[in-house]
Amino acid sequence: FPPDYTIFQDPISHRVYQEARLRHKSILISKEELGHDYSKGECDYSIFPDDASIEHTKAAFLFRDPIRVFDSWKAVGWTDIQSLLIAYRKLFNTWAASEQSSIAFTYEELIHQPEATIARLCRHWDITFSHQLLSFKHPFGNGFLYTSERERRIYTTDNPLGIFNTIHSNNSINSNIKSHNLLTPAEKNLIELNLGSLYMATYGDRIAPLKAALASKTHFGFDLDDTLHSFRAASSTAATAVFEYLSSSTHSSTTNTAPTVDELKKTYAQILSRTTSTGFADGKTSEEYRRGRFLALMQAHTLHPSSSSSPSSTSSNRETMLPHLLHLYKSTLLTSLQLKPGALPLLQKLKSLNKTVV
């Protein structure tokens, strides 16, 4: 995988430069990226031949939360996490060595603060900022200059593995691209441990106000539902365990058949939508709310234990089942909970700084 440095050696004579002039372009932006396969030499080659070329080209480095990067990789079948670690470190080290003459910004800044981020990039490149830069009027790739016909097809027609689907489906910056949620907790922790501090360092002085604000605080509180651990995923697993038990151990007095897990999930989602808006406003505990929801679920499907043949005892049978359902939910929840990546180091750091966690 030999990189092509010819445009640095004699830019004025280079074919791409000449084509840009023929199109009356005053600015030539070269999009470069590291690959996903270390075995092919794609992850750690030098993008620039020397330091002078970095300064001469006014390099701009775009970083993204590495956990989200690997999530996107896995969505298209790129699963080598070591290649990610190597490529990310290489990109970071290239930027860090040229920090004085280059600029770094993050994907997260770009989608959440597009105007300020693009304006900052324009200043670096001595380009006049325009709000037209915030929307895309032309089909993706049509105005690019390509080094080969194969490269042109990749960007304009082939779209291999669907890697350009997001940009093809949007004509402006979209700040609400959902995660694929494909990473295991072990993968997230490995990435956080190896790349988390590098990613944060790319914010440079822009993160200083946040650091100062946090340093001045003495008490830190966390929403336990989904901040320090993955409560939503664990809760879903626990609820499914309850649905599976009800599907296998009960039947409906109305239909005399057992409800499916999917039917129970649909009904439970409807019960949640009716009850969560007023939750915790009347002094009840979470278990008391859950007890009421499980009872409502059994009532909606007129459920009673398969071993019971007496309809008159249905109500009391449901009440008898509730302690087991609550225990099943709680035990499954506890075994399914996983700490969020970085949660433990965060708590340890707060403790070392004599902060109080409430």
C-alpha positions as CSV (number, residue, x, y, z in Angstrom):
1,F,0.0,0.0,0.0
2,P,2.3,2.8,-1.2
3,P,0.8,6.3,-0.6
4,D,0.9,8.7,-3.5
5,Y,2.8,11.8,-2.6
6,T,3.2,13.2,-6.2
7,I,0.9,16.2,-5.6
8,F,3.3,17.4,-2.9
9,Q,6.4,17.0,-5.1
10,D,5.1,19.0,-8.0
11,P,1.6,20.3,-7.4
12,I,1.3,22.7,-10.3
13,S,2.0,19.9,-12.8
14,H,-0.2,17.4,-11.1
15,R,-3.3,16.2,-13.1
16,V,-5.7,16.9,-10.3
17,Y,-4.3,20.4,-9.9
18,Q,-4.6,21.0,-13.6
19,E,-8.2,19.8,-13.7
20,A,-9.1,22.1,-10.8
21,R,-7.7,25.0,-12.7
22,L,-9.8,24.0,-15.8
23,R,-12.9,24.1,-13.6
24,H,-11.9,27.5,-12.3
25,K,-11.5,26.3,-8.8
26,S,-9.6,28.6,-6.4
27,I,-9.4,26.1,-3.5
28,L,-8.3,22.5,-3.7
29,I,-9.3,20.3,-0.7
30,S,-7.8,16.8,-0.5
31,K,-9.8,14.3,1.5
32,E,-7.5,11.7,3.0
33,E,-8.3,8.9,5.5
34,L,-6.7,5.9,7.1
35,G,-8.1,2.5,6.4
36,H,-9.6,-0.3,8.5
37,D,-7.2,-3.2,7.7
38,Y,-3.8,-3.2,9.4
39,S,-2.7,-6.3,7.5
40,K,-2.8,-4.3,4.3
41,G,-0.8,-1.4,5.7
42,E,-3.9,0.9,5.6
43,C,-3.8,2.0,9.3
44,D,-0.4,3.5,10.0
45,Y,1.1,5.0,6.9
46,S,2.2,8.6,6.8
47,I,-0.5,10.8,5.2
48,F,2.0,13.5,4.6
49,P,5.6,12.9,3.4
50,D,7.1,15.5,5.8
51,D,6.3,18.2,8.3
52,A,6.6,21.0,5.7
53,S,3.8,19.5,3.6
54,I,1.5,19.6,6.6
55,E,2.1,23.3,7.1
56,H,2.0,24.1,3.4
57,T,-1.4,22.4,3.0
58,K,-3.1,24.0,6.1
59,A,-4.1,20.5,7.3
60,A,-7.4,20.0,9.1
61,F,-7.9,16.8,11.2
62,L,-11.4,15.5,11.8
63,F,-11.9,13.1,14.8
64,R,-14.9,11.3,16.0
65,D,-15.8,9.5,19.3
66,P,-13.9,6.2,18.7
67,I,-16.7,4.1,20.2
68,R,-19.0,5.5,17.5
69,V,-16.3,5.0,14.9
70,F,-16.0,1.3,15.7
71,D,-19.8,1.0,15.9
72,S,-20.0,2.2,12.3
73,W,-17.2,-0.1,11.3
74,K,-19.0,-3.1,12.7
75,A,-22.2,-2.1,10.9
76,V,-20.4,-2.7,7.5
77,G,-18.4,-5.8,8.6
78,W,-15.1,-4.2,9.7
79,T,-14.5,-5.9,13.0
80,D,-10.8,-5.7,13.8
81,I,-10.6,-3.5,16.9
82,Q,-6.8,-3.5,16.8
83,S,-6.8,-1.8,13.4
84,L,-9.0,0.9,14.9
85,L,-6.6,1.5,17.8
86,I,-3.6,1.7,15.4
87,A,-5.4,4.0,12.9
88,Y,-6.7,6.3,15.6
89,R,-3.4,6.7,17.4
90,K,-1.7,7.3,14.0
91,L,-4.1,10.1,13.1
92,F,-3.8,11.6,16.6
93,N,0.0,11.5,16.6
94,T,0.1,13.1,13.2
95,W,-2.1,16.0,14.4
96,A,-0.3,16.4,17.7
97,A,3.1,16.7,15.9
98,S,1.7,19.5,13.8
99,E,-0.7,21.2,16.2
100,Q,0.8,24.6,15.8
101,S,0.2,24.7,12.0
102,S,-2.9,22.6,11.7
103,I,-6.4,22.5,13.1
104,A,-8.4,19.7,14.8
105,F,-12.1,19.4,15.4
106,T,-14.6,16.7,16.1
107,Y,-17.5,15.1,14.3
108,E,-19.6,15.8,17.5
109,E,-18.8,19.5,17.3
110,L,-19.6,19.5,13.6
111,I,-23.1,18.1,14.0
112,H,-24.0,19.9,17.2
113,Q,-22.4,23.3,16.5
114,P,-22.1,23.3,12.7
115,E,-22.0,27.1,12.1
116,A,-19.3,27.8,14.7
117,T,-17.2,24.7,13.7
118,I,-17.3,25.4,9.9
119,A,-16.6,29.1,10.6
120,R,-13.5,28.1,12.5
121,L,-12.4,25.8,9.7
122,C,-12.9,28.7,7.2
123,R,-10.7,31.0,9.2
124,H,-8.0,28.4,9.2
125,W,-8.2,28.1,5.4
126,D,-8.7,31.8,4.8
127,I,-12.1,31.2,3.3
128,T,-15.1,33.5,3.7
129,F,-17.8,31.8,5.7
130,S,-21.2,31.5,4.1
131,H,-24.4,29.9,5.5
132,Q,-24.7,28.0,2.2
133,L,-21.9,25.8,3.5
134,L,-24.4,24.3,6.0
135,S,-26.5,22.6,3.4
136,F,-25.8,20.4,0.4
137,K,-27.2,21.4,-3.0
138,H,-25.5,18.9,-5.2
139,P,-25.4,15.1,-5.2
140,F,-22.6,13.8,-3.0
141,G,-19.4,13.2,-5.0
142,N,-20.5,14.9,-8.2
143,G,-18.1,17.8,-7.8
144,F,-15.1,15.9,-6.6
145,L,-11.9,15.4,-8.6
146,Y,-10.9,11.7,-8.7
147,T,-7.5,10.0,-9.3
148,S,-9.2,7.0,-11.1
149,E,-12.4,5.8,-12.6
150,R,-12.7,3.2,-9.8
151,E,-12.5,5.9,-7.2
152,R,-15.2,7.9,-8.9
153,R,-17.6,4.9,-9.1
154,I,-17.1,4.2,-5.3
155,Y,-18.3,7.7,-4.4
156,T,-21.0,8.3,-7.0
157,T,-22.5,5.0,-8.0
158,D,-21.2,1.9,-6.2
159,N,-21.5,3.0,-2.6
160,P,-19.8,-0.2,-1.3
161,L,-21.3,-1.6,1.9
162,G,-23.6,1.4,2.1
163,I,-20.9,3.5,3.7
164,F,-22.3,6.7,2.1
165,N,-26.0,6.0,3.0
166,T,-26.2,8.7,5.7
167,I,-24.9,11.5,3.5
168,H,-27.0,10.4,0.5
169,S,-30.2,10.6,2.6
170,N,-29.6,14.1,4.1
171,N,-29.2,17.5,2.4
172,S,-28.0,19.3,5.6
173,I,-26.1,18.4,8.7
174,N,-28.1,15.8,10.8
175,S,-27.3,15.8,14.5
176,N,-29.5,12.8,15.3
177,I,-27.8,9.8,13.7
178,K,-28.7,6.8,15.8
179,S,-26.0,4.4,17.0
180,H,-26.1,0.8,15.7
181,N,-25.4,-0.4,19.3
182,L,-23.1,-3.2,18.0
183,L,-20.3,-3.0,20.5
184,T,-19.9,-5.3,23.5
185,P,-19.1,-3.8,26.9
186,A,-15.6,-5.3,26.7
187,E,-15.0,-3.5,23.3
188,K,-16.3,-0.2,24.7
189,N,-14.0,-0.4,27.7
190,L,-11.0,-1.3,25.6
191,I,-11.6,1.7,23.3
192,E,-12.2,4.0,26.2
193,L,-9.1,2.9,28.0
194,N,-6.8,3.3,24.9
195,L,-8.4,6.2,23.0
196,G,-10.7,8.1,25.3
197,S,-8.1,10.6,26.5
198,L,-6.8,11.1,23.0
199,Y,-10.2,12.0,21.7
200,M,-10.8,14.5,24.5
201,A,-7.4,16.0,23.8
202,T,-8.5,16.9,20.3
203,Y,-10.9,19.5,21.8
204,G,-7.8,21.5,23.0
205,D,-8.7,24.8,24.7
206,R,-12.3,24.5,23.7
207,I,-12.9,22.2,26.6
208,A,-11.2,24.5,29.2
209,P,-14.5,26.2,30.3
210,L,-16.0,22.8,31.1
211,K,-12.9,21.7,33.0
212,A,-13.0,24.9,35.0
213,A,-16.7,24.5,35.8
214,L,-16.2,20.9,36.9
215,A,-13.2,21.7,39.0
216,S,-15.2,24.3,41.0
217,K,-17.9,21.8,42.0
218,T,-17.8,19.9,45.2
219,H,-20.7,17.5,44.7
220,F,-21.6,15.3,41.7
221,G,-24.9,13.5,41.2
222,F,-25.7,10.9,38.6
223,D,-29.0,9.7,37.1
224,L,-28.6,6.1,37.9
225,D,-31.1,4.9,35.3
226,D,-28.7,5.1,32.3
227,T,-25.6,7.1,33.3
228,L,-23.2,4.9,35.2
229,H,-24.6,1.6,33.9
230,S,-26.7,0.4,30.9
231,F,-30.0,0.3,32.7
232,R,-32.2,0.4,29.6
233,A,-30.6,-2.6,28.1
234,A,-30.7,-4.5,31.4
235,S,-34.3,-3.5,32.1
236,S,-35.3,-4.8,28.6
237,T,-33.6,-8.1,29.3
238,A,-35.4,-8.4,32.7
239,A,-38.8,-7.5,31.3
240,T,-38.3,-10.1,28.5
241,A,-37.5,-12.8,31.1
242,V,-40.9,-12.0,32.7
243,F,-42.7,-12.1,29.4
244,E,-41.1,-15.5,28.6
245,Y,-42.2,-16.9,32.0
246,L,-45.8,-15.6,31.5
247,S,-45.9,-17.0,27.9
248,S,-44.8,-20.5,29.1
249,S,-46.6,-20.7,32.4
250,T,-50.0,-19.0,31.9
251,H,-52.9,-18.9,29.5
252,S,-55.8,-16.5,28.8
253,S,-59.2,-17.1,30.3
254,T,-60.6,-15.5,27.2
255,T,-58.8,-17.4,24.4
256,N,-57.6,-20.4,26.5
257,T,-54.2,-20.0,24.8
258,A,-50.9,-18.7,26.0
259,P,-49.9,-15.2,24.8
260,T,-46.7,-14.8,22.8
261,V,-43.8,-12.9,24.0
262,D,-44.3,-10.3,21.3
263,E,-47.9,-9.8,22.3
264,L,-46.9,-9.3,25.9
265,K,-44.2,-6.8,24.9
266,K,-46.7,-4.8,22.8
267,T,-49.2,-4.6,25.6
268,Y,-46.5,-3.7,28.2
269,A,-45.3,-0.9,26.0
270,Q,-48.8,0.5,25.9
271,I,-49.1,0.2,29.7
272,L,-45.8,2.1,30.1
273,S,-46.8,4.8,27.8
274,R,-49.9,5.4,29.9
275,T,-48.2,5.3,33.3
276,T,-44.7,6.7,33.0
277,S,-45.7,10.3,32.5
278,T,-46.9,10.5,36.1
279,G,-44.4,8.2,37.6
280,F,-42.7,8.9,40.9
281,A,-45.1,11.8,41.6
282,D,-47.0,10.1,44.3
283,G,-44.3,8.7,46.6
284,K,-44.4,5.1,45.3
285,T,-41.3,3.0,44.9
286,S,-40.1,1.6,41.5
287,E,-41.1,-1.9,42.7
288,E,-44.6,-0.7,43.5
289,Y,-45.0,0.8,40.1
290,R,-43.7,-2.4,38.5
291,R,-46.1,-4.5,40.5
292,G,-49.0,-2.4,39.2
293,R,-47.8,-2.7,35.6
294,F,-47.3,-6.5,35.8
295,L,-50.8,-6.8,37.3
296,A,-52.2,-4.6,34.5
297,L,-50.4,-6.8,32.0
298,M,-52.0,-10.0,33.3
299,Q,-55.4,-8.4,33.5
300,A,-55.2,-7.1,29.9
301,H,-54.6,-10.7,28.7
302,T,-56.9,-12.3,31.4
303,L,-54.0,-14.5,32.5
304,H,-53.9,-17.1,35.1
305,P,-51.5,-20.0,35.8
306,S,-51.8,-22.9,33.4
307,S,-52.0,-25.3,36.4
308,S,-55.2,-23.5,37.6
309,S,-58.5,-24.5,36.1
310,S,-60.8,-22.4,38.3
311,P,-61.7,-19.0,36.7
312,S,-63.1,-17.8,40.0
313,S,-59.6,-17.9,41.5
314,T,-58.0,-15.9,38.6
315,S,-57.7,-12.6,40.6
316,S,-56.1,-14.3,43.6
317,N,-53.8,-16.4,41.3
318,R,-52.5,-13.2,39.7
319,E,-51.7,-11.7,43.1
320,T,-49.9,-14.9,44.1
321,M,-47.8,-14.8,40.9
322,L,-46.7,-11.2,41.4
323,P,-43.9,-11.8,44.0
324,H,-42.3,-14.4,41.7
325,L,-42.5,-12.0,38.7
326,L,-41.0,-9.1,40.7
327,H,-38.2,-11.4,41.9
328,L,-37.5,-12.7,38.4
329,Y,-37.3,-9.2,37.1
330,K,-35.0,-7.9,39.8
331,S,-32.7,-10.9,39.7
332,T,-32.4,-10.8,35.9
333,L,-31.8,-7.0,36.1
334,L,-29.0,-7.3,38.6
335,T,-27.2,-10.0,36.6
336,S,-27.6,-8.0,33.3
337,L,-26.4,-4.6,34.5
338,Q,-23.1,-3.5,32.9
339,L,-21.1,-0.5,34.0
340,K,-20.8,2.1,31.3
341,P,-17.3,2.5,29.7
342,G,-15.3,4.8,32.0
343,A,-17.8,4.8,34.8
344,L,-15.5,3.2,37.4
345,P,-12.4,5.3,36.5
346,L,-14.7,8.4,36.7
347,L,-15.8,7.6,40.2
348,Q,-12.2,6.8,41.2
349,K,-11.1,10.1,39.8
350,L,-13.8,12.0,41.7
351,K,-12.8,10.2,44.9
352,S,-9.1,11.1,44.4
353,L,-10.1,14.7,44.0
354,N,-12.1,14.6,47.3
355,K,-15.4,15.2,45.5
356,T,-18.6,14.0,47.0
357,V,-20.9,11.7,44.9
358,V,-24.5,12.0,45.7
